[in-house]
Amino acid sequence: MAPTQARVRQLRSPPTIASPDESAAAAWERMLSAGVHHVVVLQEGRVVGLLARGDLSGPQGGSHRRMGRRVGELMHRDVVTTTSNASVRRAASLICRSRSECLVVVDRGRLTGVLTVWRLLEWFLAPPASNRPESAESVD
């Protein structure tokens, strides 16, 4: 499927979530166990922030950044969002313009996934047969 026809819903991954009141150490452990680089921060069901692995790490694992801190202190509040029905081309443009590594996918006010720059690159580099809608539905 051509990039102009593909939709974000075909590439989005399930979100890993945290609360702004949660400890940064707990969010770090969740990232590690889930094998993800971003956690969407929700408060009362609403997206209020995004936390990247880099926000929690540093030299020798960066435990000093996490120690005694809450997710709300470290998260980015300027979250770039898209919808599941947005074209992959539009999503790629949003990522480039915002210089973000991750888009948060929100449909009708509800968090439905994330789309990372790495997932986009994988999709663009995949052989054409794997870009068909029926095989692109799988999430990483």
MDTraj code that builds the backbone (N, CA, C; nanometers):
import mdtraj as md
import numpy as np

residues = "MET ALA PRO THR GLN ALA ARG VAL ARG GLN LEU ARG SER PRO PRO THR ILE ALA SER PRO ASP GLU SER ALA ALA ALA ALA TRP GLU ARG MET LEU SER ALA GLY VAL HIS HIS VAL VAL VAL LEU GLN GLU GLY ARG VAL VAL GLY LEU LEU ALA ARG GLY ASP LEU SER GLY PRO GLN GLY GLY SER HIS ARG ARG MET GLY ARG ARG VAL GLY GLU LEU MET HIS ARG ASP VAL VAL THR THR THR SER ASN ALA SER VAL ARG ARG ALA ALA SER LEU ILE CYS ARG SER ARG SER GLU CYS LEU VAL VAL VAL ASP ARG GLY ARG LEU THR GLY VAL LEU THR VAL TRP ARG LEU LEU GLU TRP PHE LEU ALA PRO PRO ALA SER ASN ARG PRO GLU SER ALA GLU SER VAL ASP".split()
xyz = np.array([
    [0.0849, -0.1175, 0.0000],
    [0.0000, 0.0000, 0.0000],
    [0.0894, 0.1237, 0.0000],
    [0.0545, 0.2208, -0.0803],
    [0.1339, 0.3428, -0.0909],
    [0.1234, 0.4241, 0.0378],
    [0.2301, 0.4974, 0.0736],
    [0.2270, 0.5777, 0.1961],
    [0.1122, 0.6772, 0.2005],
    [0.0641, 0.7231, 0.0842],
    [-0.0452, 0.8204, 0.0837],
    [-0.1780, 0.7555, 0.1176],
    [-0.1888, 0.6220, 0.1040],
    [-0.3143, 0.5523, 0.1323],
    [-0.3172, 0.4905, 0.2721],
    [-0.2036, 0.4563, 0.3252],
    [-0.1977, 0.3895, 0.4555],
    [-0.2432, 0.4832, 0.5666],
    [-0.2973, 0.4250, 0.6706],
    [-0.3490, 0.5008, 0.7844],
    [-0.2729, 0.4655, 0.9113],
    [-0.2725, 0.5587, 1.0043],
    [-0.2036, 0.5411, 1.1321],
    [-0.2533, 0.4166, 1.2037],
    [-0.3809, 0.3841, 1.1949],
    [-0.4361, 0.2672, 1.2642],
    [-0.3638, 0.1389, 1.2256],
    [-0.3029, 0.1359, 1.1074],
    [-0.2316, 0.0182, 1.0606],
    [-0.0934, 0.0040, 1.1257],
    [-0.0418, 0.1131, 1.1822],
    [0.0945, 0.1134, 1.2345],
    [0.1043, 0.1398, 1.3840],
    [-0.0004, 0.1903, 1.4428],
    [0.0074, 0.2271, 1.5842],
    [0.0344, 0.1049, 1.6707],
    [0.0969, 0.1312, 1.7839],
    [0.1250, 0.0285, 1.8840],
    [0.0404, 0.0559, 2.0067],
    [0.0128, -0.0463, 2.0854],
    [-0.0616, -0.0223, 2.2095],
    [0.0197, 0.0700, 2.3005],
    [-0.0471, 0.1616, 2.3687],
    [0.0263, 0.2532, 2.4557],
    [0.0618, 0.1903, 2.5899],
    [0.1726, 0.2331, 2.6433],
    [0.2094, 0.2041, 2.7812],
    [0.1793, 0.3323, 2.8566],
    [0.1104, 0.3220, 2.9688],
    [0.0644, 0.4437, 3.0362],
    [0.1206, 0.4555, 3.1778],
    [0.1149, 0.5789, 3.2264],
    [0.1557, 0.6110, 3.3635],
    [0.0687, 0.7254, 3.4123],
    [0.0752, 0.7482, 3.5407],
    [0.0054, 0.8592, 3.6045],
    [0.1092, 0.9654, 3.6399],
    [0.0716, 1.0938, 3.6404],
    [0.1683, 1.1967, 3.6787],
    [0.2163, 1.1826, 3.8229],
    [0.1375, 1.1162, 3.9077],
    [0.1740, 1.0989, 4.0481],
    [0.2600, 0.9759, 4.0733],
    [0.2768, 0.8936, 3.9727],
    [0.3556, 0.7709, 3.9844],
    [0.5039, 0.8031, 3.9964],
    [0.5770, 0.7182, 4.0640],
    [0.7204, 0.7420, 4.0757],
    [0.7881, 0.7215, 3.9401],
    [0.8901, 0.8002, 3.9154],
    [0.9659, 0.7883, 3.7910],
    [1.0324, 0.6514, 3.7834],
    [1.0731, 0.5971, 3.8961],
    [1.1352, 0.4645, 3.8988],
    [1.0374, 0.3570, 3.8519],
    [0.9120, 0.3668, 3.8929],
    [0.8110, 0.2699, 3.8502],
    [0.7864, 0.2807, 3.6997],
    [0.7816, 0.4021, 3.6485],
    [0.7633, 0.4220, 3.5040],
    [0.8818, 0.3649, 3.4267],
    [1.0024, 0.3834, 3.4790],
    [1.1238, 0.3286, 3.4173],
    [1.1151, 0.1758, 3.4103],
    [1.0765, 0.1151, 3.5196],
    [1.0652, -0.0314, 3.5225],
    [0.9604, -0.0795, 3.4224],
    [0.8497, -0.0077, 3.4114],
    [0.7454, -0.0445, 3.3155],
    [0.7979, -0.0344, 3.1729],
    [0.8736, 0.0713, 3.1426],
    [0.9332, 0.0861, 3.0094],
    [1.0240, -0.0315, 2.9783],
    [1.1092, -0.0650, 3.0736],
    [1.2030, -0.1755, 3.0523],
    [1.1303, -0.3075, 3.0307],
    [1.0318, -0.3359, 3.1159],
    [0.9622, -0.4646, 3.1048],
    [0.8771, -0.4729, 2.9779],
    [0.8232, -0.3605, 2.9322],
    [0.7419, -0.3597, 2.8105],
    [0.8272, -0.3447, 2.6843],
    [0.9542, -0.3074, 2.7019],
    [1.0414, -0.2891, 2.5868],
    [1.0034, -0.1692, 2.5014],
    [0.9576, -0.0630, 2.5671],
    [0.9157, 0.0577, 2.4954],
    [1.0033, 0.1765, 2.5341],
    [0.9955, 0.2805, 2.4548],
    [1.0754, 0.4004, 2.4790],
    [0.9901, 0.5208, 2.5196],
    [0.8588, 0.5045, 2.5212],
    [0.7687, 0.6150, 2.5553],
    [0.6544, 0.5655, 2.6426],
    [0.6167, 0.6486, 2.7375],
    [0.5013, 0.6227, 2.8223],
    [0.4098, 0.7439, 2.8103],
    [0.2830, 0.7164, 2.7828],
    [0.1832, 0.8231, 2.7759],
    [0.1312, 0.8468, 2.9171],
    [0.1263, 0.9711, 2.9567],
    [0.0831, 1.0060, 3.0921],
    [-0.0638, 1.0477, 3.0868],
    [-0.1446, 0.9753, 3.1636],
    [-0.2890, 1.0006, 3.1684],
    [-0.3293, 1.0474, 3.3074],
    [-0.4233, 1.1405, 3.3093],
    [-0.4832, 1.1853, 3.4355],
    [-0.6327, 1.1945, 3.4115],
    [-0.7078, 1.1159, 3.4867],
    [-0.8530, 1.1088, 3.4720],
    [-0.8910, 1.0769, 3.3273],
    [-0.8169, 0.9843, 3.2644],
    [-0.8458, 0.9400, 3.1287],
    [-0.8025, 1.0329, 3.0179],
    [-0.7392, 1.1446, 3.0538],
    [-0.6966, 1.2451, 2.9570],
    [-0.5455, 1.2453, 2.9436],
    [-0.4975, 1.2578, 2.8189],
    [-0.3534, 1.2652, 2.7955],
    [-0.3026, 1.3997, 2.8457],
    [-0.2058, 1.3948, 2.9391],
    [-0.1493, 1.5182, 2.9946],
    [0.0010, 1.5300, 2.9719],
    [0.0619, 1.4218, 2.9215],
    [0.2059, 1.4283, 2.8996],
    [0.2602, 1.3043, 2.8320],
    [0.3883, 1.3124, 2.8002],
    [0.4606, 1.2014, 2.7394],
    [0.5972, 1.1946, 2.8052],
    [0.6383, 1.0755, 2.8383],
    [0.7660, 1.0543, 2.9034],
    [0.8481, 0.9616, 2.8147],
    [0.9666, 1.0060, 2.7769],
    [1.0555, 0.9258, 2.6929],
    [1.1628, 0.8611, 2.7786],
    [1.2150, 0.7510, 2.7287],
    [1.3202, 0.6795, 2.8013],
    [1.4368, 0.7733, 2.8343],
    [1.4705, 0.8612, 2.7415],
    [1.5796, 0.9559, 2.7634],
    [1.5550, 1.0516, 2.8783],
    [1.4277, 1.0767, 2.9101],
    [1.3949, 1.1642, 3.0233],
    [1.4283, 1.0985, 3.1564],
    [1.4390, 0.9658, 3.1548],
    [1.4602, 0.8903, 3.2778],
    [1.5977, 0.8281, 3.2891],
    [1.6772, 0.8386, 3.1838],
    [1.8070, 0.7720, 3.1862],
    [1.9197, 0.8726, 3.1709],
    [2.0390, 0.8228, 3.1747],
    [2.1574, 0.9055, 3.1628],
    [2.2790, 0.8201, 3.1869],
    [2.3884, 0.8789, 3.2316],
    [2.5089, 0.7999, 3.2598],
    [2.4800, 0.6886, 3.3607],
    [2.5301, 0.5707, 3.3331],
    [2.5101, 0.4534, 3.4186],
    [2.3626, 0.4288, 3.4514],
    [2.2774, 0.4474, 3.3515],
    [2.1359, 0.4188, 3.3710],
    [2.0556, 0.5356, 3.4224],
    [2.1189, 0.6387, 3.4712],
    [2.0497, 0.7613, 3.5101],
    [1.9603, 0.7512, 3.6309],
    [1.9895, 0.6622, 3.7230],
    [1.9013, 0.6484, 3.8385],
    [1.8900, 0.7789, 3.9171],
    [1.9909, 0.8660, 3.9076],
    [1.9845, 0.9944, 3.9784],
    [1.8715, 1.0823, 3.9241],
    [1.8354, 1.0672, 3.7988],
    [1.7248, 1.1452, 3.7416],
    [1.5901, 1.0996, 3.7950],
    [1.5810, 0.9714, 3.8258],
    [1.4538, 0.9146, 3.8702],
    [1.4355, 0.9207, 4.0206],
    [1.5430, 0.9222, 4.0947],
    [1.5385, 0.9072, 4.2395],
    [1.4471, 1.0106, 4.3062],
    [1.3428, 0.9595, 4.3692],
    [1.2529, 1.0447, 4.4460],
    [1.1661, 1.1382, 4.3624],
    [1.1625, 1.1188, 4.2320],
    [1.0854, 1.2098, 4.1465],
    [0.9605, 1.1419, 4.0940],
    [0.8659, 1.2224, 4.0559],
    [0.7385, 1.1764, 4.0010],
    [0.7370, 1.1970, 3.8500],
    [0.6555, 1.1169, 3.7837],
    [0.6410, 1.1261, 3.6383],
    [0.6035, 1.2681, 3.5967],
    [0.5117, 1.3296, 3.6705],
    [0.4665, 1.4651, 3.6376],
    [0.5764, 1.5691, 3.6357],
    [0.6837, 1.5462, 3.7110],
    [0.7971, 1.6395, 3.7134],
    [0.8838, 1.6279, 3.5886],
    [0.8849, 1.5109, 3.5282],
    [0.9776, 1.4833, 3.4185],
    [0.9120, 1.4767, 3.2809],
    [0.7802, 1.4652, 3.2765],
    [0.7106, 1.4469, 3.1495],
    [0.7109, 1.5746, 3.0649],
    [0.6918, 1.5547, 2.9358],
    [0.6739, 1.6664, 2.8425],
    [0.5241, 1.6924, 2.8303],
    [0.4864, 1.8150, 2.8455],
    [0.3439, 1.8494, 2.8400],
    [0.2979, 1.8844, 2.6980],
    [0.3914, 1.9138, 2.6108],
    [0.3584, 1.9504, 2.4729],
    [0.3522, 1.8249, 2.3857],
    [0.2458, 1.7477, 2.4042],
    [0.2280, 1.6202, 2.3357],
    [0.1713, 1.6445, 2.1963],
    [0.2318, 1.5804, 2.0977],
    [0.1839, 1.5893, 1.9594],
    [0.0926, 1.4697, 1.9356],
    [-0.0305, 1.4973, 1.8942],
    [-0.1284, 1.3906, 1.8750],
    [-0.1710, 1.3799, 1.7298],
    [-0.2268, 1.2653, 1.6988],
    [-0.2869, 1.2390, 1.5686],
    [-0.4046, 1.1463, 1.5922],
    [-0.4746, 1.1100, 1.4863],
    [-0.5863, 1.0167, 1.4959],
    [-0.5529, 0.8897, 1.4192],
    [-0.6269, 0.7848, 1.4469],
    [-0.6055, 0.6571, 1.3783],
    [-0.6325, 0.6674, 1.2294],
    [-0.7204, 0.7577, 1.1916],
    [-0.7580, 0.7704, 1.0508],
    [-0.6639, 0.8619, 0.9719],
    [-0.5713, 0.9280, 1.0375],
    [-0.4762, 1.0149, 0.9671],
    [-0.3893, 0.9316, 0.8742],
    [-0.3484, 0.9906, 0.7652],
    [-0.2610, 0.9188, 0.6730],
    [-0.1213, 0.9050, 0.7332],
    [-0.0517, 0.8013, 0.6931],
    [0.0849, 0.7811, 0.7386],
    [0.1714, 0.8977, 0.6910],
    [0.1421, 0.9479, 0.5730],
    [0.2168, 1.0632, 0.5198],
    [0.2014, 1.1845, 0.6122],
    [0.0793, 1.2105, 0.6570],
    [0.0546, 1.3224, 0.7488],
    [0.1253, 1.2993, 0.8822],
    [0.1204, 1.1761, 0.9322],
    [0.1882, 1.1438, 1.0586],
    [0.3386, 1.1665, 1.0467],
    [0.3962, 1.1233, 0.9356],
    [0.5402, 1.1436, 0.9146],
    [0.5722, 1.2926, 0.9093],
    [0.4859, 1.3695, 0.8465],
    [0.5049, 1.5145, 0.8391],
    [0.4975, 1.5772, 0.9783],
    [0.4016, 1.5326, 1.0604],
    [0.3887, 1.5838, 1.1979],
    [0.5135, 1.5534, 1.2800],
    [0.5647, 1.4327, 1.2665],
    [0.6854, 1.3954, 1.3411],
    [0.8022, 1.4836, 1.2991],
    [0.8162, 1.5061, 1.1693],
    [0.9268, 1.5903, 1.1204],
    [0.9130, 1.7345, 1.1686],
    [0.7937, 1.7903, 1.1544],
    [0.7720, 1.9304, 1.1930],
    [0.7892, 1.9520, 1.3428],
    [0.7453, 1.8565, 1.4220],
    [0.7519, 1.8730, 1.5674],
    [0.8845, 1.8250, 1.6254],
    [0.9646, 1.7594, 1.5418],
    [1.0917, 1.7004, 1.5859],
    [1.0695, 1.6061, 1.7041],
    [0.9580, 1.5365, 1.6966],
    [0.9200, 1.4417, 1.8003],
    [0.9617, 1.3018, 1.7588],
    [0.9731, 1.2128, 1.8547],
    [1.0030, 1.0730, 1.8257],
    [0.8781, 0.9869, 1.8337],
    [0.7676, 1.0480, 1.8778],
    [0.6478, 0.9698, 1.9039],
    [0.5235, 1.0569, 1.8903],
    [0.4224, 1.0038, 1.8233],
    [0.2915, 1.0681, 1.8188],
    [0.1976, 0.9878, 1.9078],
    [0.1141, 1.0563, 1.9800],
    [0.0133, 0.9910, 2.0615],
    [-0.1145, 0.9872, 1.9781],
    [-0.1726, 0.8684, 1.9665],
    [-0.2923, 0.8500, 1.8841],
    [-0.4149, 0.8596, 1.9740],
    [-0.5002, 0.9586, 1.9442],
    [-0.6202, 0.9842, 2.0235],
    [-0.7397, 0.9874, 1.9290],
    [-0.8408, 0.9080, 1.9608],
    [-0.9638, 0.9040, 1.8814],
    [-1.0822, 0.9346, 1.9705],
    [-1.1567, 1.0371, 1.9336],
    [-1.2741, 1.0804, 2.0105],
    [-1.2417, 1.0997, 2.1577],
    [-1.1270, 1.1621, 2.1831],
    [-1.0866, 1.1936, 2.3194],
    [-1.0283, 1.0767, 2.3974],
    [-1.0109, 0.9617, 2.3327],
    [-0.9622, 0.8423, 2.4013],
    [-0.8285, 0.7986, 2.3421],
    [-0.7326, 0.7683, 2.4291],
    [-0.6018, 0.7201, 2.3876],
    [-0.6174, 0.5836, 2.3220],
    [-0.5672, 0.5693, 2.1980],
    [-0.5788, 0.4412, 2.1283],
    [-0.4448, 0.3830, 2.0857],
    [-0.3354, 0.4572, 2.1033],
    [-0.2061, 0.4022, 2.0661],
    [-0.0977, 0.5074, 2.0583],
    [0.0187, 0.4617, 2.0130],
    [0.1316, 0.5508, 1.9862],
    [0.1904, 0.5120, 1.8519],
    [0.2516, 0.6080, 1.7884],
    [0.3220, 0.5833, 1.6626],
    [0.4602, 0.6450, 1.6752],
    [0.5610, 0.5607, 1.6709],
    [0.6982, 0.6091, 1.6869],
    [0.7655, 0.6267, 1.5512],
    [0.8676, 0.7077, 1.5509],
    [0.9450, 0.7289, 1.4291],
    [1.0065, 0.5968, 1.3830],
    [1.0441, 0.5109, 1.4770],
    [1.1030, 0.3814, 1.4411],
    [1.0022, 0.2914, 1.3738],
    [0.8777, 0.2940, 1.4204],
    [0.7724, 0.2128, 1.3572],
    [0.7474, 0.2632, 1.2156],
    [0.7472, 0.3944, 1.1972],
    [0.7305, 0.4515, 1.0633],
    [0.8442, 0.4081, 0.9705],
    [0.9670, 0.4160, 1.0209],
    [1.0808, 0.3754, 0.9387],
    [1.0729, 0.2279, 0.9018],
    [1.0368, 0.1432, 0.9967],
    [1.0209, 0.0007, 0.9673],
    [0.9203, -0.0198, 0.8550],
    [0.8099, 0.0521, 0.8630],
    [0.7042, 0.0371, 0.7644],
    [0.7508, 0.0838, 0.6264],
    [0.8177, 0.1982, 0.6216],
    [0.8651, 0.2495, 0.4930],
    [0.9692, 0.1579, 0.4304],
    [1.0474, 0.0894, 0.5122],
    [1.1527, 0.0015, 0.4614],
    [1.1059, -0.1412, 0.4347],
    [0.9848, -0.1750, 0.4793],
    [0.9337, -0.3109, 0.4626],
    [0.9071, -0.3403, 0.3153],
    [0.9212, -0.4666, 0.2768],
    [0.8859, -0.5044, 0.1394],
    [0.7393, -0.4706, 0.1122],
    [0.7042, -0.4353, -0.0118],
    [0.5666, -0.3948, -0.0439],
    [0.4596, -0.4927, 0.0024],
    [0.4835, -0.6239, -0.0024],
    [0.3826, -0.7221, 0.0388],
    [0.3445, -0.7065, 0.1855],
    [0.4398, -0.6687, 0.2697],
    [0.4080, -0.6545, 0.4118],
    [0.3395, -0.5226, 0.4430],
    [0.3275, -0.4352, 0.3450],
    [0.2577, -0.3081, 0.3652],
    [0.1098, -0.3172, 0.3313],
    [0.0618, -0.4372, 0.3000],
    [-0.0807, -0.4545, 0.2732],
    [-0.1588, -0.4393, 0.4033],
    [-0.2795, -0.3842, 0.3963],
    [-0.3560, -0.3612, 0.5193],
    [-0.3727, -0.4849, 0.6066],
    [-0.3952, -0.6037, 0.5493],
    [-0.4185, -0.7206, 0.6330],
    [-0.2967, -0.7609, 0.7139],
    [-0.1749, -0.7375, 0.6641],
    [-0.0567, -0.7728, 0.7427],
    [-0.0055, -0.6561, 0.8240],
    [-0.0439, -0.5359, 0.7884],
    [0.0037, -0.4180, 0.8613],
    [-0.0756, -0.3965, 0.9902],
    [-0.1835, -0.4697, 1.0107],
    [-0.2636, -0.4531, 1.1310],
    [-0.1889, -0.4971, 1.2571],
    [-0.0905, -0.5839, 1.2435],
    [-0.0188, -0.6288, 1.3626],
    [0.0577, -0.5132, 1.4227],
    [0.0699, -0.5156, 1.5532],
    [0.1446, -0.4114, 1.6231],
    [0.2702, -0.4703, 1.6810],
    [0.3720, -0.3844, 1.6945],
    [0.4970, -0.4350, 1.7495],
    [0.5024, -0.4231, 1.8989],
])
top = md.Topology()
chain = top.add_chain()
for i, resn in enumerate(residues, 1):
    res = top.add_residue(resn, chain, resSeq=i)
    for name in ("N", "CA", "C"):
        top.add_atom(name, md.element.get_by_symbol(name[0]), res)
traj = md.Trajectory(xyz[None], top)
